[in-house]
Amino acid sequence: NDSYGFLIVGGFKLSDMLRFEAGYGYVNADLDDADEEDETSGYYLQCQINLAKGVFLLPEIGHYDLADNAAGADEGDLTYYGLKWQINF
């Protein structure tokens, strides 16, 4: 079996209140007994919103593309949305 993957993430601070981050990842598996490679990729975007010292919101949107499996069948994709809130004491 041969497999590889990578993840790239970048971010920037717009102000003391807003920080943005985005990332993309990819995984490939070439199985010895399969005719096709199994691939998966995904990306996300999030924004940290600081409301006060130690209090923040973190909305995120992302997408997974599971592509085709080693048998050649489409495994579909998934888009997700989320929101985390946190208070640090």
C-alpha positions in Angstrom: 0.0 0.0 0.0 1.2 3.5 -0.8 -0.4 6.5 0.9 0.3 10.2 1.2 -1.5 13.3 2.4 -1.0 16.9 3.2 -2.6 19.8 5.0 -2.0 23.5 4.4 -3.4 26.1 6.8 -3.1 29.9 6.7 -4.5 32.6 8.8 -4.3 36.3 9.5 -5.4 38.7 12.2 -7.5 41.5 10.8 -7.8 43.3 14.2 -7.8 42.5 17.9 -11.5 41.4 17.4 -11.3 39.3 14.2 -9.0 36.5 13.1 -9.4 34.4 10.0 -8.1 30.9 9.2 -8.5 28.6 6.2 -7.2 25.2 5.4 -7.1 22.5 2.8 -6.2 18.8 3.2 -5.8 15.8 0.8 -5.3 12.1 1.4 -4.5 9.4 -1.3 -4.3 5.7 -0.7 -3.2 3.3 -3.5 -4.1 -0.2 -2.3 -2.1 -3.1 -3.7 -5.2 -5.2 -4.4 -7.4 -2.4 -5.9 -7.7 -1.1 -9.4 -8.4 2.5 -8.3 -6.9 4.9 -5.8 -9.0 6.0 -2.8 -8.9 9.8 -2.4 -10.4 12.3 0.1 -10.1 16.1 0.3 -11.5 18.8 2.4 -11.3 22.5 3.2 -12.6 24.9 5.8 -12.9 28.6 6.7 -13.3 29.9 10.2 -13.4 33.3 11.8 -12.5 33.9 15.5 -14.6 36.8 16.9 -13.3 38.1 20.3 -16.1 39.6 22.2 -14.1 40.4 25.4 -10.9 39.2 27.0 -11.2 35.4 27.1 -14.7 35.3 25.4 -14.9 34.4 21.7 -17.1 32.9 19.0 -15.7 30.6 16.3 -18.0 30.1 13.3 -16.7 27.6 10.7 -17.8 26.2 7.4 -16.2 23.3 5.6 -16.6 20.7 2.9 -15.4 17.1 2.5 -15.2 15.4 -0.9 -14.8 11.7 -0.4 -14.4 11.2 -4.1 -14.4 7.6 -5.4 -13.3 4.6 -3.3 -10.9 1.9 -4.4 -13.8 0.0 -6.1 -14.6 3.1 -8.2 -17.9 3.9 -6.4 -18.6 7.6 -5.5 -18.5 8.0 -1.7 -20.2 11.4 -1.8 -19.4 14.7 -0.1 -20.4 16.6 3.0 -20.7 20.3 3.7 -20.9 21.3 7.4 -21.5 24.5 9.4 -20.6 25.0 13.0 -20.3 27.6 15.8 -18.2 27.2 18.9 -18.3 29.6 21.8 -15.8 29.6 24.6 -15.1 31.5 27.8 -11.6 31.2 29.3 -11.3 31.8 33.0 
